[in-house]
Amino acid sequence: MPPLIDLRSDTVTRPTDAMRRAMYEAEVGDDWYGDDPTVNRLQDRSAEVTGKDTALYLVTGTLANEIALHVFVRSGHLVVCEAHAHVAGTEALSAAVMSGVAYLPLHADRCRLTAQMVGEALEPDPYDVARIDLVAVESTHNAGMGAVMPLDELQAIRKAAEAAGLPLYLDGARLFNAAEATGTPVSTFAAESDALMFSLSKGLGAPIGSMLCGSNEFIAEARRAKILYGAAWRQAGILAAAGLVALDEGPKRLREDHVNAKRLAEAIAELAPGSIDPSDVETNILYVDPGPFGLSGWDLEERLRSRGVLPTVLGGRIRQVTHRDVAGDDIGRAIDAWRSVAGREGAGS
C-alpha cells in the first residue's frame, strides 16, 4: 500500500539530508549562558531577515506568543485580536494561566482585521475598567484558510495602535508564506510590528523551533521569561543547525506548496460545488465544508483516511495543509481519494 499522504499540517515534515548533516556537525555550547554559537547564528540571522534588533530561539510558536503576551500585557488587561486568532483560541487557556491575559475578540471577514475595527475597539472604556495593552494580528491566518493580511491594512492597523499608544504584535507563524504569496519581503511586514514570531517548523520545514524577534529591550525581557518558564536550552545548537538550513532553503520552495493547495482546492470545488472557493486559497491551507458531500466532518475524515489521505477536522471543517513532503504526484493521489469519496472514481485527472 502506498504511504499515507499527510495533510494534517505543515509541521509533519521530516528533516532533509542537509538538516541531518548540519545537526550532526553542529558546533554547540550552553544556550542558558548564551554561548551556543549555532543558536547565536540562528538568532542573528533571524534578526537580519526580519529587520529587528535581535531574536530568541524557542521550542514552539505557542511559547513565543505566550512570552510576547507576558512581556507586553499586564495581568487582568486585554489583547485586541481577531476572534479566531491562534492566540485567542488554541492559546487562550495558556495565556490565562501563565499571564492572566484576556482578549477583546473581533469577528472579521476571512479572519482579517481592519484598521476601522481596531480603531473602534481601542476607544477608551468610559468606566475605565477594560484596559487594553496590545493589538495582535496573525498572518497568514490559519482559520482564515491561510489568508494574508494585506500590507496596507497592516500599516493602517499599526497607525491605529500607535494612536492609542499601544504596541502591535505579529503572530507570523507562516509569515514566509505571506511573503511568497505577495512578493513582499518578510522584513517589510515585520517593520509594521513591535515584535513578531515566525515558525521554523511549519512551511520552512525544520524539525522544531520558532523565532521571537524584536527590540533589544523586548528580547532581554523575553529571554528572562523563557528561563522563568523552564524553557532554557542547553546544547540547542543541534536543533538550531536544522533551523539555519530551513531559514536558508525553505522560503525558496514555498511557491510549490501554494500551487499544490490551489490545485487540490480546484479539484474539490469541481467535485462538490460550494464546499470550497478556490479563489480563497492564497497560500498552503485549505478548509473544506463537508456539507456538500452529504457527510459530517468526522465521517469525511474517516473516508479520506481509509483512502490514504490524512486531513484534520477543525470546527467541523476539513483542513488540509500542503508542505515540502507532499509532491505533485501526491496531490494527484489526494484528488483521486476525494473523487472516490464523492463517488466519481475514474473521472480523470
C-alpha positions in Angstrom: 0.0 0.0 0.0 1.4 3.5 -0.9 2.4 5.7 2.1 -0.3 7.9 3.5 -0.4 11.5 2.2 -0.2 13.5 5.4 -2.0 16.8 5.0 -2.8 17.4 8.7 -0.3 20.2 8.9 3.0 21.5 7.6 4.5 20.6 10.9 4.7 16.9 9.9 7.7 17.3 7.6 10.9 15.2 8.1 14.3 16.8 8.3 16.1 16.9 5.0 19.5 15.2 4.5 21.1 18.7 4.7 19.4 19.3 8.0 20.5 16.0 9.4 24.1 16.6 8.3 24.0 20.1 9.9 22.7 18.7 13.1 25.3 16.1 13.3 28.1 18.6 12.6 26.7 21.4 14.8 29.1 23.4 16.9 27.4 23.7 20.3 27.7 25.4 23.7 25.2 26.0 26.6 22.5 28.3 25.5 21.4 29.2 29.0 24.7 31.0 29.2 24.2 32.4 25.7 27.3 30.7 24.4 25.9 28.2 21.9 27.4 29.5 18.7 24.9 27.8 16.4 21.9 29.2 18.3 23.5 32.6 18.2 24.0 32.4 14.5 20.3 31.4 14.1 19.2 34.3 16.2 21.4 36.8 14.4 20.2 35.5 11.0 16.5 35.7 12.1 17.0 39.3 13.3 18.6 40.1 9.9 15.8 38.6 7.9 13.1 40.4 9.9 14.9 43.7 10.3 14.7 43.5 14.1 17.4 44.2 16.6 17.7 40.6 17.8 15.8 37.3 18.2 15.2 34.5 20.6 15.2 30.8 19.7 12.2 29.0 21.3 10.8 25.5 21.2 7.3 26.4 19.8 5.4 29.2 18.3 2.9 29.0 21.1 5.6 29.6 23.7 6.9 32.5 21.6 3.4 34.0 21.5 2.9 33.5 25.2 6.2 35.0 26.2 5.4 38.1 24.0 2.0 38.5 25.7 3.6 38.1 29.1 6.1 40.9 28.3 3.5 43.3 26.6 0.4 42.7 28.7 -0.3 43.2 32.4 -2.4 40.6 34.2 -6.1 41.5 34.0 -5.6 43.5 30.9 -6.8 42.8 27.3 -5.4 41.9 23.9 -7.3 43.1 20.8 -7.2 40.4 18.1 -9.4 38.6 15.6 -11.8 36.2 17.3 -10.4 33.1 15.6 -6.7 34.0 16.1 -4.5 31.3 17.4 -3.6 33.3 20.5 -7.3 33.7 21.3 -8.3 30.1 20.6 -5.7 27.4 20.9 -3.7 29.5 23.3 -6.4 31.2 25.3 -6.1 29.0 28.4 -2.3 29.2 28.2 -2.4 33.0 28.4 -4.9 32.9 31.2 -2.8 30.5 33.3 0.6 31.9 32.5 -0.1 35.6 32.4 -3.7 36.4 33.5 -4.3 37.8 30.0 -7.8 38.0 28.4 -8.9 39.0 24.9 -11.2 41.5 23.2 -12.1 39.4 20.1 -13.2 41.0 16.9 -15.0 39.0 14.2 -13.6 39.8 10.7 -14.3 38.6 7.2 -11.9 35.7 6.4 -10.4 36.5 9.8 -8.6 39.6 8.6 -8.8 42.6 10.9 -9.3 46.1 9.5 -8.0 49.3 10.9 -11.5 50.6 11.3 -12.4 47.6 13.5 -9.3 48.0 15.6 -9.7 51.8 16.0 -13.3 51.3 17.2 -12.2 48.6 19.7 -9.5 50.9 21.1 -11.9 53.6 22.1 -11.4 54.2 25.9 -13.8 52.5 28.3 -15.8 55.3 29.8 -15.8 53.5 33.1 -12.1 52.9 33.0 -12.4 49.2 33.8 -11.3 47.5 30.5 -7.7 48.1 29.9 -6.1 47.2 26.5 -2.3 46.7 26.4 -1.7 45.1 23.0 -3.0 44.7 19.4 -2.2 41.3 17.9 -2.6 40.3 14.3 -2.0 36.9 12.5 -0.6 36.5 9.0 -1.1 34.2 7.4 -4.3 33.4 9.3 -4.8 29.7 9.9 -8.6 29.8 10.5 -8.9 32.2 7.5 -7.7 29.5 5.1 -4.2 30.8 5.1 -5.3 34.4 4.3 -2.6 37.0 4.1 -3.0 40.3 6.0 -2.6 43.0 3.2 0.3 45.2 3.8 -1.7 48.4 3.5 -4.2 47.2 6.1 -1.4 46.1 8.4 0.1 49.6 8.1 -3.2 51.2 8.9 -3.7 48.9 11.9 -0.2 49.9 13.1 -1.2 53.5 12.9 -4.4 52.9 14.9 -2.4 51.1 17.6 0.2 53.9 17.7 -2.6 56.5 18.0 -3.8 54.6 21.1 -0.2 54.3 22.5 -0.2 50.6 22.1 2.3 48.1 20.6 1.5 45.8 17.7 2.4 42.1 17.8 2.5 39.9 14.7 1.9 36.2 15.0 3.7 35.4 11.8 4.0 31.6 12.2 3.6 31.3 8.4 4.9 34.8 7.5 7.2 33.4 4.9 4.1 32.0 3.1 2.6 35.5 3.2 5.9 36.9 1.7 5.9 34.4 -1.1 2.2 34.9 -1.9 2.5 38.7 -2.2 6.1 39.2 -3.3 6.6 41.4 -0.2 9.8 40.9 1.8 9.3 39.4 5.3 11.1 42.5 6.7 8.5 44.8 5.2 5.7 43.0 7.1 7.9 42.8 10.2 8.6 46.6 10.1 4.9 47.2 11.0 5.2 45.3 14.3 6.9 46.0 17.6 7.7 42.3 17.8 6.8 39.1 15.9 7.1 35.4 15.8 7.8 33.1 12.9 7.9 29.3 12.8 10.8 27.3 11.6 8.9 24.0 11.8 5.9 24.8 9.5 6.4 25.8 5.9 10.1 26.2 6.3 10.4 22.5 7.3 12.7 22.4 10.3 12.0 19.7 12.8 11.5 22.0 15.8 11.5 25.7 16.8 10.2 29.2 16.4 11.9 32.6 16.5 10.7 35.6 18.5 12.1 38.8 17.1 12.0 42.4 18.4 14.0 45.2 20.1 17.0 44.5 22.3 14.9 45.6 25.3 12.0 43.4 24.4 14.1 40.3 23.8 16.0 40.8 27.0 12.8 40.6 29.0 11.6 37.7 26.7 14.7 35.8 27.5 14.1 36.2 31.2 10.6 34.9 30.8 11.9 32.0 28.8 14.1 31.0 31.7 11.3 31.5 34.3 9.0 29.3 32.2 11.6 26.5 32.3 12.3 26.7 28.6 16.0 27.4 28.6 18.0 25.3 26.2 21.4 23.7 26.8 23.2 22.4 23.7 20.4 23.6 21.5 22.7 24.2 18.6 22.0 20.6 17.4 18.4 21.8 16.6 19.3 25.3 15.6 21.5 23.9 12.9 18.5 22.5 11.2 16.8 25.8 11.7 19.5 27.6 9.8 19.1 25.3 6.9 15.4 25.8 6.9 15.7 29.5 7.0 18.1 29.5 4.0 16.4 26.8 1.9 12.7 26.8 3.0 11.5 30.1 1.5 12.7 29.1 -2.0 10.2 26.3 -2.4 7.0 27.7 -0.8 5.5 28.5 -4.1 5.2 24.8 -4.9 3.1 24.3 -1.7 0.8 27.2 -2.8 0.4 25.7 -6.3 -0.4 22.3 -4.9 -3.0 23.8 -2.5 -4.7 25.6 -5.3 -4.8 22.6 -7.5 -6.3 20.5 -4.7 -8.9 23.2 -3.9 -10.0 23.5 -7.6 -10.5 19.7 -7.9 -12.6 19.5 -4.7 -14.7 22.5 -5.7 -15.4 20.8 -9.0 -16.5 17.6 -7.2 -18.8 19.4 -4.7 -19.6 23.0 -5.6 -20.0 25.1 -2.5 -17.6 23.0 -0.5 -14.7 25.4 -1.1 -13.9 28.6 -3.0 -10.5 28.1 -4.7 -10.1 31.9 -5.0 -9.8 32.0 -1.2 -6.8 29.7 -1.3 -3.8 32.2 -1.2 -1.1 30.0 0.4 -0.9 26.4 1.6 -4.0 26.0 3.8 -7.5 24.9 2.6 -10.7 24.2 4.5 -13.5 22.2 3.0 -17.1 22.3 4.1 -18.3 18.6 4.3 -21.9 19.6 3.8 -22.0 19.4 0.0 -20.6 15.9 0.3 -23.5 14.9 2.5 -21.2 13.9 5.3 -20.1 15.2 8.7 -16.5 16.4 9.1 -15.5 13.3 11.0 -17.2 10.9 8.5 -15.4 12.6 5.7 -12.1 12.5 7.5 -12.5 8.7 8.1 -13.3 8.0 4.5 -10.3 10.0 3.3 -8.1 8.3 5.8 -9.2 4.9 4.5 -8.2 6.0 1.1 -4.7 7.1 2.1 -5.2 10.8 2.9 -4.8 12.3 6.3 -6.6 15.7 6.9 -7.6 17.4 10.1 -11.1 18.2 11.3 -11.3 21.7 12.8 -14.6 23.4 13.6 -16.4 20.8 11.7 -14.5 21.6 8.5 -11.8 19.5 6.8 -8.4 21.2 6.9 -5.6 20.2 4.6 -2.1 21.8 4.5 0.4 21.3 1.8 4.1 21.2 2.6 7.5 20.1 1.5 6.9 16.3 1.9 3.8 16.5 -0.5 4.8 16.4 -4.1 2.6 16.9 -7.2 2.1 13.2 -7.6 0.8 13.1 -4.0 -1.7 15.8 -4.8 -2.9 13.7 -7.7 -3.4 10.7 -5.4 -5.2 13.0 -2.9 -7.6 14.2 -5.7 -8.3 10.6 -6.6 -9.2 9.9 -2.9 -11.6 12.9 -2.9 -13.1 11.6 -6.2 -13.6 8.2 -4.6 -15.4 9.7 -1.6 -17.6 11.7 -4.0 -18.4 8.6 -6.0 -16.5 9.9 -9.0 -13.8 7.3 -9.5 -12.3 7.2 -12.9 -13.4 10.8 -13.7 -9.9 11.6 -14.8 -7.2 13.9 -13.6 
